[in-house]
Structure formats: structure tokens, C-alpha cells
């Protein structure tokens, strides 16, 4: 007896969307964005390491993103994109473009803040743990933005279609 992942994947039902998922992702993005600021401004005396409350603050975002059907399908490739109708395809492409624009603005804002902080003497990351928190938060937020924007832009079907 062997394990057949193709058969298992083919029998899996498509995960239904949840109405409160976009709100949970929004809260997760805010919590993940606050985590590096807390790490930098509190300047705790704990030893530098990879164990940080940052993971706990980004856990809400990670768990909410994996619940979205837009994160669970491979819509980045043409074959996976074919599973959606033309409106959903256009909305997914638009959500990805918006996410890349927001990521670029986030990078510019980060470098502007680092430049201003070094010139004005404001708190900025100096220890490895603070840089790790900044990088992890950026990675988690940038990876979840396309799914977040897709959840916001693609409307839910009417209630009668959901129950079928």
C-alpha cells in the first residue's frame, strides 16, 4: 500500500470562504507590523536569538492566510488560474499588482525611516534580533498581501449559492 498524493489532492473539496477572514488578515498585518517596533523600542535585555514574541504576533496572520482558498490554490500558474472565472482571474492579477506596489512603498518607507533615524538619532535596529524581527515582519506581510487583497476585492457569492 502506498500513499498517492495526486489521488488525495483530487478528492479534496475546495475550502469555502469565510466572511471574517479579511478582518483577521488585517488584524494579523497590523500585529506583524507592530512586532518589530515593539522589539526596537522596548530594547529588552534578553539574549539575541531567534526565539521572539514576533512569531506569536505573526501567527494570526499566518493562520488566517492558510485558511483562504486563494492561498491554497496555485493560481500563480496558468493551470491554477484556470480554476477561477474571468472576474476572479482579473481580480487576482489586480490584487497581486497592488500587493507588489505596496511592498515597494513599504521598502521605500523602511529605507527612508532608517536614513532619518540614523541622521536624527532615533531608535533603529542595531542588534541581530531587531534586524531579524524587521525582516521576518516584512517577509510575512509581503507574502500575505496578495491573498489579503484578493479576499477584499473578490465578492462573496449570494447566500443561496453558499448553502448548496
C-alpha positions, -999 to +999 in steps of 0.1 A: +000+000+000+014+034-010+004+070-005-009+087-036-008+125-032-024+131-066-055+110-057-057+127-023-055+162-038-081+153-065-106+142-038-101+173-016-130+196-016-124+233-023-123+252+010-152+276+015-145+312+021-152+328+055-166+362+057-144+374+086-112+362+071-102+396+056-107+412+090-085+386+107-058+391+080-060+429+085-055+424+123-027+400+116-009+425+093-012+452+120+001+428+147+030+417+124+038+454+116+038+463+153+061+435+164+094+449+151+085+483+165+080+467+199+112+448+195+132+480+187+116+505+211+115+482+242+152+472+237+149+442+260+180+428+276+172+392+266+199+374+246+199+377+209+183+346+194+156+335+170+130+329+197+109+361+198+074+372+205+074+382+169+064+347+158+034+348+181+024+382+168+026+369+132+008+336+140-027+352+135-017+364+100-001+330+091-031+310+103-056+333+086-038+333+053-037+295+050-074+294+055-080+314+024-088+295-008-067+320-027-036+309-008-044+272-011-046+270-049-017+276-073-033+305-091+001+320-099+005+295-127-018+295-158-032+260-149-042+270-114-056+303-126-079+284-150-099+272-119-113+307-115-138+326-137-127+356-157-137+381-130-118+363-103-088+359-125-087+397-132-092+404-095-064+380-086-040+396-111-050+431-099-046+421-062-011+408-070-002+441-087-015+461-058+005+439-034+037+444-053+031+482-053+025+482-015+057+461-010+077+486-029+062+515-009+070+496+023+106+491+012+109+528+004+094+538+037+117+514+055+148+529+039+136+564+045+130+556+081+164+541+085+180+571+068+161+596+090+167+575+122+205+574+116+206+611+109+183+622+138+195+597+164+161+579+166+159+543+177+167+519+150+176+482+147+212+476+160+211+441+174+206+409+153+173+401+170+159+435+160+170+431+123+155+396+124+122+410+136+122+436+109+130+411+082+105+385+094+077+410+097+084+423+062+085+388+048+053+377+064+034+409+054+047+409+018+038+372+014+003+377+026-007+409+009-018+393-025-041+369-006-054+398+016-062+420-014-078+391-032-101+385-002-110+422-002-117+425-039-134+393-048-170+394-036-188+366-019-215+346-038-251+352-027-261+333+004-283+308-016-253+296-036-232+292-005-255+267+011-256+244-019 
